[in-house]
Amino acid sequence: MATKGNNRTNRPSSGSAKTRKNSANKSSSRRSPAKTSAATQVSLFSAIQSTSIGRLFLGLLASSLLILLDFLISWNQFNRFFMLIGIEILIAIILGFIIFLVRGQGNDET
């Protein structure tokens, strides 16, 4: 008397491979979640940077982090601290001037 249940001995071996192949195809045919476009997704940084108060806040945050980093590097030696601050101010002035020249160059209509 044969029992009901899994009778794997009667199945051909190619059928089990076929089943595996079909299950692999089903998992790969699933849809991935909908992707949002870059235009609709707004990051926190760009949201803060879009307002004038946000730009002021980011500038103050960057300046304070830079001053704290300089203080950490100088190891409480005031001559080195003020020299680092002076060098950074000179670099900021030079970069600001270069940015001013590059942006002003696009406005010429002669």
N, C-alpha and C positions, 0 to 999 in steps of 0.2 A: 504494500500500500504506500503510495507516494504522499508525502506531506506537502501542503501548500506553503509557499514561502519563496524565498530567493532560490531559484533553481539556476544557478550560474553555469553549471556544467553543460546545459543544453544550448546556451547562447554561444554564437560564434565569437571568436576573439576579435574580429574586425569590427563587430558592433560596439564593443566597449570603447575601442579607439575612436569610433565615429561619434559616440556620445561625448567623449572628452573633447573632441574637436568642435562639436556644436556648442558645448557649454563655454568653450573658450571664445567662440565667435560672438555669443550672446553678451558676454561681459565686455568685449571690446566695442560692441555696437551701442552701448549705453551712452546717453547724452551727458556731456559735461555740464556743470552749472553755467548759467548765463554769465558771460563776462561783461563788465561795465566798461564803457569806453573811457579813454583818458580825459575826454572833455567833460564828462559828467561827474567824474570822481574828483573831488577837491580835497587836497591834503590840508592838514592843520597849519603847516608852515605857510602855504600859499594863501590860506584864509587870513592869517595874521599879517602877512606881508602886504596884503592888498589895501589895508587901511593905513592912514598916516600915523595914528597912535600906535599901531602894531609895528610899523617900521621904526618908530622912535624906541619902542620897547625892545625890539631885537637889537638895535644899535647899542642901547645902554647895557643889555645883557652881554653882548659880545665884548664891549669895552671893559665891563667889570670882570669878565672871565679872563681877558687878556692881562689886566692889571694884577689880578690874583695869581695868574701864572708867572708873571714877572717877579712878583714878590716871593713866590715859591722858589724860583730859579736863583734869585739874588741872595738867599740865605741870610736875610736881615742885614745886608751890606748896602747902605743907602746910596753909595756912589755907583755901584753896579745897577741898582734898581733904576735910578734916574737916567743912567746911560741907556738902559734897555728901553725905557719909556721914550726918550729922545729919539732913538733910532726908529722906533715904531711910528712915532709921529711924523718923522721925515719920510718914511716909506708910504704912509697914508697920504701925505700931501702930494708926493710924486705920482702915486697911483690915481689920486683924484684928478690931478692935472691932466694925466694921460687920458682918463675916461672923458673928461671935459672936452679935450681936443678931438677925440674920436667921435663923440656924439655931435659935436658942432660941425664936423666935416660933412655930415649927411644933409645939413640944412642949406648948403650953398646951391643956388639955382642959377649961376652965371654961365 
